[in-house]
Each structure stands twice: as structure tokens, then as C-alpha cells.
Amino acid sequence: MIKSKSNEETDRLVVELVDNYLLRHTIQFFYKTDAGLRPFGSGVLALIHDTHFILTASHVVDYLKKDDNQLYIRVDKKGYINVLGDIKYTDIDKSKGVDLAYIKLDPQMIPHLIKPYKFLTINKFARHSKMLDGMNYCVIGFPEKNIKFENGSMETGASFYLTSATNENPYNHYKLSKEDYFIVDMKGKGTDVESGKPTIINTHFYGISGCGLWYLIFNLDPNTNKYSLDYRLIGIMTQFKKAKYFCLIANKIHLILEAFKVIEGFKFREKPTN
């Protein structure tokens, strides 16, 4: 994990949260090549009104719409299952850049997924209208560069980042509306939480498209003076920029919730985080 400042207690809580929850809500897609399966993108597992979904970016699932292509998910060290289900996704050109999709999963996939993964429930979704100034935002996905081969077996890994909101400038420069987008800052150097040493932030984010943008809620118990940590999914990562402003960009989660209302007929009692 990389972030700008290190605090032993909060770092421990974040690492535990990522290991036990956020990482298990997050899947990596693979596609078939002549050399075998290779990383393709990320997604978030969700269980809403007793229906199982993968939330991701439109440009990721667009691959499934072409020439009977297949995407796969790893379910154990050597086992993969192909993605089956009904796909709904935005046309990026017609939606003014909104890049979101969901897959309503075929029931036969669920027994394989519930062992290694956790499905996010609706109480962990939130409309987050105003971003805070602190390091309360976590991005976790599977960069394509996180891959190695040992004894003919492929190993991949996730990366996660604690970051903060940008100012107004990137929104104006990239012509992105605060109504539909979150932008988080990735400039400068960070701190590796495990070693506590300064490190250069990775600039290769290909593969994290479709992963979650998470809002981390730090609560201090006045009686024990100890922190606890909660989390909400507030966005789906769709792109990154490295030109004038180095940042990551997410579509807000309310856009998928609105799609669920219209397409699936779902009703929600939504509680904003701020």
C-alpha cells in the first residue's frame, strides 16, 4: 500500500480492512491469449436484493460483446471460471464519458465465488457528495504489471493506494463534472506502509479499470481512545491521467444505483455519507 503519511495504528486498521474485506470484494478479470490467460481488468462483487452482480467499467465488459469472447475469474490457485450473465453497460460516446457496467451473474457461478470472495451488500454503498481533505480514499485493483511466473504457474497481485481528493483544477482541465466524477490525487511520492520507507508511486495503472473507489471512515472511541474503521463504495475507477495533473478518475456509484432502479426495478433507502 502507498500513502503520503504513515501512522502505525491507522495503517494496521487499513491493512486489516483491505485483507479481510476490500480485497475479497474485488475480482480480477482474465482473457485468453495464445500464451494462456492474462490479466484484463478489475471489478467489484455485489449482492443486491438477493441478486449477484459484478460492477466494473464499460470498456472492460465491451470485450465480451465481440466475437464470442470470454472473460475468466480465478477461484483458487489454479482454477478459473468463465463469466456468465446478463451484461448492461453504458455507451461511452453517448453517455458523455460515463464508463460503467454491471453483469448480473448466472447462478451457476455463485458457489465458486462465495468461497474465496465476499459480495458487497447495499448498506456498504453510499452517495458521497463532498470529498474530504484527508487521506480517506482507497483505490484497490489489479494492475497488469503485477504478474510473475513460477514453475509455469502465473501469479498476479493487487495494489492499493490511500489518497486524497484533488482541487478544482483537474475537473476543469479534463472537463469532468463533479456530478458524475470523483478525482483523486496521485502526484508526488508516497510511503510504503509495510516498510515505512518513501517510495515512488507506480504510474502503470492499466488493469485497475473497474475496481472500487472506497471511502474509509475512521471512528475514534472517546472511552478507549482507539480507532475503528468502516468503509463505503462510492465509485468505480474508469481512467487515469498523467499529463498536466496526475490523478485517478472514478464514476460515482449513484450512476449504477440509478441504473439498478430503472433496469432492474430495485428500490433503495440511500443514506449519504455527507
Protein Blocks (a to p, Z undefined) as FASTA:
>chain_A
ZZfbdcfklmmmmmmmmmmmmmmmpccdddddfkbpcdfbdcddddeehiacddddfklm
mmmmgghiacdddfbfkbccddedddddddfklnnopacddddddfklmmmmmmmpccdd
fklgccdfbccfbdcbccddddfklccdeehiacddddddddddddfklmmmnopafklp
ccddfehjdddfklopacdddfbfghjgoiacddddddddfklopacdddddfbdcfbdc
fklbgcdddddfklmmmmmmmmnopacddddfZZ
